């Protein structure tokens, strides 16, 4: 019912092209989460790079998630670390491609659960930005998840969007 949560986050600009972020969170006297991120953009080359590393240090109980509709089935979320990296590149005025990956690993192999498992994810997105000068954009994404238990999953999705003035309509 009562807890002291403290969070510290530091951000460092890297000139006009990016920033670094580092953070740490503590619950009562226990370290809870730590993270680091990098965001870089090079407008001249229409390239963006994003990367992050996050670790959940403290085992989370269901009480932590009492406002989340899934807290009753999560029960415990054991410590893990996770890393992500993505690179996007514009291909002319309209087209862009983004490629990325994500890896999650548990600190203890015995902590595997339905919502607490190791995986690797690769994805790619091809998008057309404002192709007709009338506010239409579209994106097609393909992704592949691979888990240690051999349950690999492939998925594809799309999004179509129209912006008109201050309005935005999206279908995904």
Secondary structure, 3 states (H helix, E strand, C coil): CCCCEEEEEEEEECCCCEEEEEEEEEECCEEEEEEEEEEEEEHHHCEEEEEEEEEECCCECHHHHCCCCCHHHHCCECCEEEEEEEEEEEECCCEEEEEEEEEEEECCHHHCECCECCEEEEEEEEEECCCCCCCEEEEEEEEEEEECCCCCEEEEEEEEEEEECCEEEEEC
